[in-house]
Amino acid sequence: MGWINVSKRLNVRSRRALRNKLAEVFSDKIKVLPVDMQDILLDDLVTAFENRLSMFSQVKSSLSPEFELAEASTEQVIA
């Protein structure tokens, strides 16, 4: 799983903002879990999102021009 480019990782503020948005979106679904498990799940979701963005960034570079993904930084996607 060598997808993550360390320079593409979210900074602490962006990671926290994404975590908070995910917590809000999934609040009804995760409220049945203990708080510590909620934290683990939310952290895992943020990490999965980072991994997916990294993978798509690598795939994008191999696509032909008509299929290229729109250019966006990680911070733009979160905002």
N, C-alpha and C positions, 0 to 999 in steps of 0.2 A: 504494500500500500504506500508507495512512494509519491503520492499525489500532492502532499502538502508542501508548498514552498513557504518557508518560514517568513519571507518578506510579504507574503499574501495574507498572513494571519491577521485577524481583527485585533485592533488595539483594545485595551481593557475597557475603555468607555464605550466603544462600539459593541463589544461583546456583551457588556452589561445591558445596553439599550436593546439589543436583539433578544437577550434572555427575558427582559421585562415584557417585550411585545409578545413573545411566545407564551409567557405565563398568562398574559391577559387573554390571548386567543384561546388557549386551552384550559382556562381556569375551571370551567365546569367539568372537564374530563379528568383533570389531575387532582382535584380537591379531595378525592377519595383516598389518595396516597398520603402516607406520612410526609411531613415537611422535608425530611432529609432525602426521601426518595423523589420528591418533586424536584429538589435541587439537582439531584443526579440526572434525572430525566431531562430537565431543561438544559443542563450543561452538555449532555450527549446530543441533544437536538442542535445546539449551536455548533458543536464540533462537526456534526454531520453536514450542516449547511456549509461550513467552511470547506470541508472536503469536497462537496459537490461543486462549489464555485471553482475550486482549484482544478477539478477534473474537467469541467466545461471550458475553462480557460485553456487547458492543454488541447482539448478536442478542437476548439475554435481555430487554433493555429494550423490544424491539418485540413480544415474545410475549404472548399472552393469559395470564391468571393460571394456568389449568390446565396450561399447557405451560412455565411458567417453570422455569429450571434452579435447582438448589439453590444457596443463597447460600454462597459460600466465598471466602476471600481466597486469594491466591497462596500464601502461607506455609502455610495449612491444607492445600492440595492437595499440597504437597511433603512435609509432615510425615507 
